[in-house]
């Protein structure tokens, strides 16, 4: 699996159609559509975008999307392409590089009682076929938001996701590591003890890594930091850094940890927020980053600019995404260029 800053062929997304992602009111549905479109329209200024659209929305989505955004019609439960779609990889073929698409088993983030996945479990195969990639089936229950690679053999994961009894009962860390090696080509799995607090609660993913830590082009490993000690994520951040300090890249070099302070907002009407600048998407020549209408947005954008030298940082208000359980990285999936 190439690093996310390697050149892309395109970015894949899925249009919000039903369920909690759209919401219970027309105002909430409109907010979801505008936010997903804002992300797609920001990305397409840098690289092609294909939006998977449910048949129910074939006339709705184009009203929000830039004309350059391509669409693929397929039935959807939800709109978190990072998790329901395939993870793209590159391998050697007889005639040069070839594209692969790892099709994980998706079961609604560990068979959560609020989730539906009878349609979404097919999206990995559908996107793999549409991309022209060789489908690589896996029996591991996993989501793209549960992994992050440096492109040179190291993958980040959390014990609460891949080792979740609701996902992979009976599997050992060694079992998961072997499957990562087979599908992603990694040689070292770095296990983090847990994810952020809200993401670990009932309507979360049980601890996806892509809101906690991210490898970057500069070599820095960005890690979410909650400076306010009243927020439980302050302790989570310390545990994550402590775990990372005991490990390193597959080649043996230690991690260059750069802490990224969370926005100053601590709570919303549902409880502790998990607002995080870690959940960004790298694109060709740019970075699509989360903003929160917060005083720390500007400093976070500068950290990202330093982490991805020469790329333009574009911020999109991600509060509607986080209210629905994710961020910009969660609703996108990059397809590497060959």
C-alpha positions in Angstrom: 0.0 0.0 0.0 1.6 3.3 -1.1 1.8 6.2 1.3 -1.1 8.6 1.0 1.1 11.3 -0.4 2.2 9.2 -3.4 0.6 10.3 -6.7 -3.1 9.6 -7.1 -5.2 8.5 -10.0 -8.3 9.8 -8.3 -10.3 9.9 -5.0 -13.4 7.9 -4.4 -16.4 9.0 -2.3 -20.0 8.0 -1.5 -23.0 10.3 -1.5 -25.1 10.5 1.7 -28.4 8.9 1.1 -30.1 7.5 4.2 -29.8 6.8 7.9 -28.2 8.8 10.6 -25.7 10.3 8.2 -28.5 12.2 6.4 -30.4 12.9 9.6 -34.0 13.1 10.6 -34.9 16.5 9.1 -34.6 18.1 5.7 -32.3 20.7 7.2 -30.0 17.9 8.4 -30.1 16.2 5.0 -29.2 19.5 3.3 -26.3 20.0 5.7 -25.0 16.5 4.9 -25.3 17.0 1.1 -23.6 20.4 1.2 -20.7 19.1 3.4 -20.0 16.0 1.3 -20.2 18.2 -1.8 -17.8 20.8 -0.3 -15.2 18.1 0.2 -15.6 16.6 -3.3 -15.6 20.0 -4.9 -12.4 20.9 -3.0 -10.7 17.7 -4.1 -11.6 17.9 -7.8 -9.6 21.1 -8.1 -6.5 18.8 -7.6 -7.4 15.4 -9.0 -10.4 13.4 -10.4 -13.2 12.4 -8.1 -15.7 9.6 -8.5 -18.8 9.7 -6.3 -20.7 6.5 -5.8 -24.4 7.6 -5.8 -27.4 5.5 -4.7 -30.1 5.2 -7.4 -32.4 7.3 -5.1 -30.1 10.3 -5.5 -29.1 10.2 -9.2 -31.0 13.4 -9.8 -30.1 15.0 -6.4 -26.3 14.7 -6.2 -25.4 16.6 -9.4 -27.2 19.7 -8.1 -24.5 20.0 -5.4 -21.4 18.6 -7.1 -19.0 20.4 -9.5 -19.5 19.3 -13.1 -16.0 17.7 -13.0 -17.0 15.2 -10.4 -17.8 11.8 -12.0 -20.6 9.5 -10.6 -21.0 5.8 -10.4 -24.5 4.5 -9.5 -24.7 1.7 -6.8 -26.9 1.0 -3.8 -25.7 2.4 -0.5 -26.5 2.2 3.1 -24.1 4.9 4.2 -21.4 7.3 2.9 -18.1 6.5 4.7 -16.1 5.5 1.6 -12.8 5.0 3.6 -14.5 2.2 5.5 -16.9 0.6 3.0 -14.7 0.9 0.0 -11.5 -1.1 -0.9 -8.0 -0.3 0.1 -5.9 0.2 -3.0 -2.4 -1.3 -3.3 0.2 -1.5 -6.1 2.1 -4.7 -7.1 4.5 -5.9 -9.8 3.0 -7.4 -12.9 4.5 -9.0 -16.0 4.0 -5.7 -17.9 4.8 -3.3 -15.1 3.0 -2.0 -12.0 -0.6 -3.3 -11.5 -3.4 -2.0 -9.3 -4.9 -4.1 -6.6 -7.9 -3.4 -4.3 -8.1 -5.1 -1.0 -11.8 -6.0 -0.3 -12.1 -6.3 3.5 -15.1 -7.7 5.2 -17.3 -4.8 6.3 -19.8 -5.5 9.1 -20.9 -2.1 10.3 -17.9 -1.3 12.5 -18.2 -4.5 14.5 -21.9 -5.3 14.0 -23.1 -2.2 15.8 -26.9 -2.3 16.5 -27.5 1.0 14.8 -25.7 0.2 11.6 -26.9 -1.3 8.3 -24.5 -2.8 5.9 -26.4 -5.2 3.6 -25.6 -2.8 0.7 -22.3 -1.3 1.8 -20.6 -4.7 2.2 -20.6 -4.9 -1.7 -19.0 -1.5 -2.3 -15.5 -2.8 -2.0 -16.1 -5.2 -4.9 -18.0 -2.6 -7.0 -15.4 0.1 -6.6 -12.6 -2.5 -7.3 -14.2 -3.5 -10.5 -15.0 0.0 -11.6 -11.4 1.1 -11.0 -10.0 -1.8 -13.1 -8.1 -3.1 -10.1 -7.5 -6.7 -9.4 -9.7 -7.5 -6.4 -7.9 -9.0 -3.5 -10.5 -10.6 -1.2 -9.7 -10.7 2.6 -11.6 -12.5 5.4 -10.4 -9.9 7.9 -13.1 -7.6 9.1 -11.5 -4.2 8.8 -12.0 -0.6 7.5 -9.7 1.8 5.8 -10.0 4.2 8.7 -8.5 1.5 10.9 -5.1 1.6 9.2 -2.5 4.1 8.2 0.8 3.3 6.4 4.1 5.0 5.8 4.6 3.3 2.4 7.8 1.6 3.5 6.4 -1.3 5.5 4.8 0.2 8.6 1.1 0.2 9.4 -0.6 1.8 12.4 -3.6 0.0 13.9 -5.5 0.0 17.2 -6.1 -3.1 19.3 -9.8 -2.0 19.8 -10.5 -2.3 16.1 -8.9 -5.3 14.4 -8.9 -7.3 17.6 -12.5 -6.3 18.4 -14.6 -9.4 19.2 -17.4 -7.8 17.1 -15.1 -7.9 14.1 -12.6 -10.7 14.4 -13.3 -12.9 17.4 -10.5 -15.3 18.1 -7.8 -13.6 16.0 -4.5 -12.9 17.6 -2.3 -9.9 16.8 0.0 -12.2 14.8 -3.0 -13.3 12.7 -3.9 -9.7 11.9 -0.3 -8.8 11.2 0.0 -11.7 8.8 -3.0 -10.6 6.9 -1.7 -7.0 6.7 1.6 -8.4 5.3 -0.3 -10.5 2.7 -2.6 -7.7 1.6 -0.8 -4.5 2.2 2.8 -5.6 2.0 3.7 -4.3 5.5 6.4 -5.8 7.6 5.7 -4.1 10.9 2.3 -3.4 12.6 2.4 -0.7 15.3 -0.4 -1.3 17.7 -2.0 1.7 19.5 -3.9 0.9 22.7 -7.1 2.8 21.8 -8.7 5.6 19.9 -10.3 8.8 20.9 -13.1 8.8 23.6 -16.1 9.7 21.5 -15.1 7.5 18.7 -14.9 4.6 21.2 -18.5 5.2 22.4 -21.7 3.7 21.1 -21.9 5.6 17.8 -18.2 5.5 17.1 -15.9 3.0 15.3 -14.4 1.7 18.5 -11.2 3.5 17.9 -10.1 4.2 14.3 -6.5 5.3 14.0 -7.1 7.9 11.3 -8.3 10.4 13.8 -5.4 9.7 16.2 -2.2 9.5 14.2 -0.9 10.0 10.6 2.3 9.5 8.8 3.3 12.4 6.6 5.5 13.3 3.6 8.1 15.2 5.8 8.7 12.1 7.9 6.8 13.5 10.9 4.2 11.3 12.6 1.3 13.6 13.5 -0.4 12.7 16.7 -3.6 14.2 18.1 -3.1 16.1 21.4 -5.8 17.3 23.7 -4.2 20.1 25.8 -7.2 20.5 28.1 -6.9 18.1 31.0 -10.6 18.1 31.7 -11.1 16.2 28.4 -10.6 12.4 28.6 -8.6 12.5 25.3 -5.8 14.2 27.1 -5.0 10.8 28.7 -5.6 9.0 25.5 -3.0 11.2 23.7 -0.4 10.4 26.4 -1.0 6.7 26.1 -0.7 6.8 22.3 2.6 8.8 22.4 4.0 6.4 25.1 3.2 3.5 22.8 4.8 5.1 19.8 7.9 6.0 21.7 8.5 2.3 22.3 8.3 1.5 18.6 9.4 2.8 15.2 9.3 2.4 11.5 9.8 -1.0 9.8 13.4 0.0 9.0 14.1 0.5 12.7 14.2 4.3 12.7 12.3 6.0 15.6 9.2 8.0 15.0 9.5 11.8 14.7 6.4 12.6 16.7 4.7 16.0 16.1 1.7 16.8 18.4 -1.2 18.5 16.8 -3.4 20.3 19.4 -7.1 19.7 19.2 -9.6 22.6 18.7 -10.5 24.5 21.8 -14.1 23.2 21.7 -14.5 20.4 24.2 -18.2 19.4 24.1 -21.4 19.5 22.1 -24.9 18.6 22.9 -23.9 14.9 22.8 -20.9 15.1 25.1 -17.2 15.2 24.6 -16.2 16.0 21.0 -13.4 14.2 19.1 -12.6 17.1 16.8 -9.2 16.3 15.2 -7.0 17.8 12.6 -5.4 14.5 12.0 -8.3 13.4 9.8 -7.1 15.0 6.6 -6.8 13.9 3.0 -3.6 14.3 0.9 -4.3 15.0 -2.8 -2.1 15.7 -5.8 -0.5 19.0 -4.9 -2.7 19.7 -1.9 -4.1 18.7 1.5 -7.8 18.8 2.2 -8.0 19.6 5.9 -10.6 19.9 8.6 -11.6 23.2 10.0 -13.9 23.8 13.0 -14.4 27.6 13.1 -11.8 27.5 15.9 -8.9 29.6 16.9 -6.5 26.7 16.3 -7.5 26.1 12.7 -4.8 28.4 11.4 -2.0 26.8 13.4 -3.1 23.3 12.4 -3.1 24.3 8.8 0.5 25.5 9.2 1.5 22.2 10.8 0.0 20.4 7.8 1.8 22.7 5.4 5.1 21.9 7.1 4.3 18.2 7.0 3.5 18.2 3.3 6.0 20.7 1.8 4.9 22.4 -1.4 1.3 21.4 -1.1 -1.6 23.8 -0.8 -3.7 23.3 2.3 -7.4 23.8 1.8 -9.7 23.7 4.8 -13.3 22.6 4.8 -15.7 23.0 7.8 -15.8 19.5 9.2 -18.2 20.0 12.1 -21.1 18.5 10.2 -19.0 15.4 9.5 -17.8 15.0 13.1 -21.4 15.3 14.3 -22.2 12.3 12.1 -19.2 10.3 13.3 -16.2 11.1 11.1 -14.1 13.5 9.2 -12.7 14.3 5.7 -10.4 11.2 5.7 -13.3 9.0 6.6 -15.5 9.9 3.6 -12.7 9.6 1.0 -10.4 6.9 -0.4 -7.4 7.5 -2.6 -6.6 5.4 -5.7 -2.9 5.5 -6.3 -1.5 6.2 -9.8 0.6 3.6 -11.5 
